[in-house]
């Protein structure tokens, strides 16, 4: 049984990396040995698991089913082994986290400092590319996202909600006038989110009702940090995550517009490829929950 489990682990590595050469390098073994072991595994299960070409390796239909089960079994065995050893108290290895630059700037600085101090044997790798990653194929341990619908193949842990509200610089509001209601927004300069499917149609809600307002789209940006910068320069009203502008509001650089209304609420997710987590990931999530969840409450109460 032990030999079968080891071969399953080898198969998982090859299937994950889609390459015998890269898998062999990661495992520290000759490519020829790895190829032979996978061939023996295919013979043992009585089915071809991989289609091999000169350029790539793809899972067969049987291989895809077998990979999903093997990955769970191998991960469970690895976590069980870890929990019996000293890694439960002092994790080691590399922790790969996918997030966005904005999420990292808002939340991760103090967390990374604490984690690095507590667990010096873990190498942290934070990838801040905005594109959606495949945690399994690209070998990530964790992904942190605001607002995105979690992939059904991932395990999603909701950390809380981030509220998105309207903000503008005092100098803009003094020059253009303060909106008294959502309908007034159609007469104002606004900074729209280019990633929104209907950038020129803003949906606002309060405790009683929801409304839609058509706004100008003269300025459209697909980065929240730059939207904030343009708002600080007095170029109009924009929609921003509340934690992002806490310091600006406190210092008077930005002002909440239409405080009785919200633009939207966005869930914050931590995504993992499995419920069975090694200590390095589990402890990162623990600190994440302790530090971030309290900040994901309503920063500015509706109506105040």
C-alpha positions as CSV (number, residue, x, y, z in Angstrom):
1,X,0.0,0.0,0.0
2,X,2.9,2.3,0.8
3,X,4.3,1.9,-2.7
4,X,0.9,2.6,-4.3
5,X,0.6,5.8,-2.2
6,X,4.1,7.0,-3.2
7,X,3.2,6.4,-6.9
8,X,0.0,8.2,-6.5
9,X,1.9,11.2,-5.1
10,X,4.3,11.0,-8.1
11,X,1.3,11.0,-10.5
12,X,-0.2,14.0,-8.7
13,X,3.0,16.0,-9.2
14,X,3.2,15.1,-13.0
15,X,-0.5,15.9,-13.5
16,X,-0.2,19.2,-11.7
17,X,2.8,20.4,-13.6
18,X,1.8,18.7,-16.9
19,X,5.5,17.8,-17.4
20,X,7.6,14.8,-16.5
21,X,10.8,16.9,-16.6
22,X,9.5,19.6,-14.3
23,X,7.9,17.1,-12.0
24,X,11.2,15.1,-11.8
25,X,13.1,18.3,-11.0
26,X,10.6,19.1,-8.2
27,X,10.8,15.6,-6.8
28,X,14.6,15.3,-7.2
29,X,14.5,12.1,-9.2
30,X,15.5,11.1,-12.8
31,X,12.9,11.7,-15.4
32,X,13.3,8.1,-16.7
33,X,12.5,6.7,-13.2
34,X,9.5,8.9,-12.8
35,X,8.2,7.9,-16.3
36,X,8.6,4.2,-15.4
37,X,6.8,4.6,-12.1
38,X,3.8,6.3,-13.8
39,X,3.7,3.5,-16.4
40,X,3.7,0.9,-13.7
41,X,0.9,2.8,-11.9
42,X,-1.2,2.8,-15.2
43,X,-0.6,-0.9,-15.5
44,X,-1.7,-1.5,-11.9
45,X,-5.0,0.5,-12.3
46,X,-5.6,-0.9,-15.8
47,X,-6.1,2.4,-17.5
48,X,-4.1,5.1,-19.4
49,X,-4.0,8.1,-17.2
50,X,-1.9,10.5,-19.3
51,X,-1.7,11.3,-23.0
52,X,1.9,11.9,-23.8
53,X,3.1,14.0,-26.8
54,X,6.4,15.5,-27.6
55,X,5.2,18.9,-26.5
56,X,2.7,18.3,-23.7
57,X,1.1,15.9,-21.3
58,X,-2.7,15.9,-20.8
59,X,-4.9,13.9,-18.5
60,X,-7.2,11.3,-20.1
61,X,-10.8,11.2,-18.9
62,X,-9.9,8.3,-16.5
63,X,-6.8,10.3,-15.5
64,X,-8.8,13.4,-14.6
65,X,-11.1,11.3,-12.3
66,X,-8.1,9.5,-10.8
67,X,-6.2,12.8,-10.3
68,X,-9.0,14.4,-8.3
69,X,-9.2,11.5,-5.9
70,X,-5.4,11.0,-5.7
71,X,-4.9,14.7,-4.9
72,X,-7.3,14.4,-1.9
73,X,-5.7,11.2,-0.7
74,X,-2.1,12.5,-1.0
75,X,-3.0,15.8,0.6
76,X,-4.7,14.0,3.5
77,X,-1.7,11.7,4.0
78,X,0.7,14.7,3.9
79,X,-1.3,16.7,6.4
80,X,-1.7,13.7,8.7
81,X,2.1,13.1,8.6
82,X,2.7,16.8,9.3
83,X,0.3,16.9,12.3
84,X,2.2,14.0,13.9
85,X,5.5,15.9,13.6
86,X,6.9,19.1,14.9
87,X,5.6,21.0,11.8
88,X,2.4,21.5,13.6
89,X,4.2,24.0,15.9
90,X,6.9,25.2,13.5
91,X,5.8,24.9,9.9
92,X,8.4,24.9,7.1
93,X,8.4,25.2,3.3
94,X,7.1,27.8,0.8
95,X,3.7,29.4,1.1
96,X,2.4,30.8,-2.2
97,X,-0.4,33.3,-1.9
98,X,-2.2,34.9,-4.9
99,X,-3.8,38.3,-4.2
100,X,-4.1,41.8,-5.7
101,X,-1.8,44.8,-5.0
102,X,-4.8,46.7,-3.6
103,X,-5.7,43.9,-1.2
104,X,-2.1,43.5,-0.1
105,X,-1.8,47.3,0.5
106,X,-5.0,47.4,2.5
107,X,-4.6,44.4,4.7
108,X,-1.4,42.3,4.4
109,X,1.5,44.5,5.6
110,X,1.2,43.9,9.4
111,X,0.0,40.3,8.8
112,X,3.0,39.4,6.8
113,X,5.3,41.0,9.4
114,X,3.7,38.9,12.2
115,X,3.7,35.7,10.2
116,X,7.3,36.1,9.2
117,X,8.3,36.7,12.8
118,X,6.3,33.8,14.2
119,X,7.3,31.3,11.5
120,X,10.8,32.0,10.2
121,X,11.2,28.7,8.4
122,X,8.4,29.5,5.9
123,X,9.3,31.4,2.8
124,X,6.4,33.6,1.8
125,X,5.7,34.3,-1.9
126,X,3.0,36.9,-2.6
127,X,1.9,37.1,-6.2
128,X,-0.1,40.3,-6.8
129,X,-1.0,39.8,-10.5
130,X,-4.6,40.8,-10.9
131,X,-5.5,37.8,-13.1
132,X,-7.4,34.8,-11.8
133,X,-5.1,31.9,-11.1
134,X,-5.6,28.2,-11.1
135,X,-4.5,27.3,-7.6
136,X,-3.9,23.6,-8.4
137,X,-2.2,23.9,-11.8
138,X,-0.1,26.9,-10.8
139,X,0.7,25.4,-7.3
140,X,-0.7,28.1,-5.1
141,X,-1.6,27.4,-1.5
142,X,-4.1,30.3,-1.1
143,X,-5.9,33.1,-3.0
144,X,-7.4,36.2,-1.5
145,X,-10.1,38.1,-3.4
146,X,-12.6,40.9,-3.0
147,X,-16.0,40.5,-4.7
148,X,-15.1,37.6,-7.0
149,X,-17.4,34.6,-7.1
150,X,-15.4,31.7,-5.8
151,X,-14.7,28.8,-8.2
152,X,-16.9,25.8,-7.3
153,X,-13.8,23.6,-7.3
154,X,-12.2,25.6,-4.6
155,X,-12.9,25.8,-0.9
156,X,-14.1,29.3,-0.1
157,X,-13.9,30.8,3.4
158,X,-15.7,34.1,3.6
159,X,-13.7,36.5,5.8
160,X,-16.3,39.3,5.8
161,X,-17.7,42.0,3.7
162,X,-16.2,45.2,2.3
163,X,-18.5,48.1,1.7
164,X,-18.2,50.2,-1.4
165,X,-19.4,53.8,-1.0
166,X,-19.2,57.2,-2.7
167,X,-16.3,59.6,-2.0
168,X,-15.1,63.0,-3.3
169,X,-12.5,65.6,-2.3
170,X,-13.9,68.6,-0.3
171,X,-12.6,71.0,-2.9
172,X,-14.7,69.2,-5.6
173,X,-17.8,69.3,-3.5
174,X,-17.3,73.0,-2.6
175,X,-17.0,73.8,-6.3
176,X,-19.7,71.5,-7.7
177,X,-22.1,71.4,-4.7
178,X,-23.0,68.4,-2.5
179,X,-25.5,65.9,-4.0
180,X,-28.7,65.8,-1.9
181,X,-29.9,62.5,-3.4
182,X,-28.9,59.8,-5.9
183,X,-30.6,61.7,-8.8
184,X,-28.2,64.6,-8.4
185,X,-25.3,62.3,-9.4
186,X,-26.3,62.6,-13.1
187,X,-25.2,66.2,-13.0
188,X,-21.8,65.6,-11.4
189,X,-18.4,64.6,-12.7
190,X,-17.8,61.0,-11.7
191,X,-14.8,58.6,-11.9
192,X,-16.2,55.2,-13.0
193,X,-14.7,51.7,-12.6
194,X,-13.9,50.4,-16.1
195,X,-14.3,46.8,-14.9
196,X,-17.9,47.3,-14.0
197,X,-20.3,45.7,-16.7
198,X,-22.4,48.9,-16.6
199,X,-20.0,51.6,-15.8
200,X,-22.5,54.4,-16.5
201,X,-25.3,52.9,-14.4
202,X,-24.8,53.2,-10.7
203,X,-27.0,51.2,-8.4
204,X,-27.3,52.6,-4.9
205,X,-29.2,51.2,-1.9
206,X,-30.1,52.3,1.6
207,X,-32.2,50.7,4.4
208,X,-35.4,51.1,2.5
209,X,-34.9,50.9,-1.3
210,X,-32.6,50.7,-4.3
211,X,-32.2,53.1,-7.2
212,X,-30.3,53.2,-10.4
213,X,-28.7,56.4,-11.7
214,X,-27.2,57.1,-15.1
215,X,-23.9,58.9,-14.7
216,X,-21.3,60.5,-16.9
217,X,-18.5,58.2,-18.1
218,X,-15.9,60.8,-19.1
219,X,-13.4,59.3,-16.7
220,X,-13.1,55.5,-16.5
221,X,-10.3,53.7,-14.7
222,X,-9.7,50.0,-13.9
223,X,-7.6,50.4,-10.8
224,X,-9.0,51.5,-7.4
225,X,-5.7,53.1,-6.3
226,X,-5.8,55.4,-9.3
227,X,-9.5,56.1,-8.8
228,X,-8.7,57.2,-5.3
229,X,-5.8,59.4,-6.6
230,X,-8.1,61.1,-9.1
231,X,-10.7,61.7,-6.4
232,X,-8.0,63.3,-4.2
233,X,-7.1,65.6,-7.0
234,X,-10.7,66.9,-7.1
235,X,-11.8,65.4,-10.4
236,X,-15.1,64.0,-9.2
237,X,-17.1,61.5,-7.2
238,X,-16.0,57.9,-7.2
239,X,-16.8,54.5,-5.7
240,X,-14.1,53.1,-3.3
241,X,-13.8,50.4,-0.7
242,X,-14.2,52.0,2.7
243,X,-11.1,50.5,4.3
244,X,-9.1,52.0,1.5
245,X,-10.0,55.6,2.4
246,X,-10.2,55.4,6.2
247,X,-7.1,57.6,6.6
248,X,-8.2,60.0,3.9
249,X,-11.6,60.5,5.5
250,X,-10.1,60.9,9.0
251,X,-7.6,63.5,7.6
252,X,-10.3,65.4,5.7
253,X,-8.8,64.7,2.3
254,X,-11.9,62.8,1.2
255,X,-15.6,63.1,2.2
256,X,-18.3,60.5,2.2
257,X,-20.9,61.5,-0.4
258,X,-24.6,60.6,0.2
259,X,-23.8,58.9,3.6
260,X,-27.3,57.3,3.7
261,X,-26.5,55.3,0.5
262,X,-24.2,52.4,-0.4
263,X,-22.9,51.5,-3.8
264,X,-22.5,47.8,-3.0
265,X,-21.1,45.3,-0.5
266,X,-18.4,42.9,-1.7
267,X,-17.6,39.6,0.0
268,X,-13.9,38.9,0.8
269,X,-12.8,35.3,0.3
270,X,-9.9,33.1,1.1
271,X,-9.7,30.3,-1.5
272,X,-7.8,27.0,-1.0
273,X,-7.7,23.9,-3.2
274,X,-8.6,21.6,-0.3
275,X,-10.2,21.6,3.2
276,X,-7.1,19.7,4.4
277,X,-4.5,22.4,5.0
278,X,-0.9,22.1,6.0
279,X,0.2,24.0,9.1
280,X,1.8,26.8,7.0
281,X,-1.5,27.6,5.3
282,X,-3.7,27.0,8.4
283,X,-1.7,29.3,10.6
284,X,-1.6,32.1,7.9
285,X,-5.4,31.8,7.7
286,X,-5.7,32.0,11.5
287,X,-3.7,35.3,11.6
288,X,-5.6,36.5,8.5
289,X,-9.0,35.9,10.3
290,X,-7.8,37.5,13.5
291,X,-6.5,40.7,11.9
292,X,-8.7,41.2,8.9
293,X,-12.2,40.1,9.9
294,X,-12.6,42.9,12.5
295,X,-11.8,45.5,9.8
296,X,-14.4,44.0,7.4
297,X,-17.3,45.4,9.5
298,X,-19.1,48.5,8.4
299,X,-16.6,51.3,8.6
300,X,-19.2,54.1,8.0
301,X,-22.7,53.1,9.2
302,X,-25.4,53.7,6.7
303,X,-27.2,56.9,7.7
304,X,-24.2,58.3,9.6
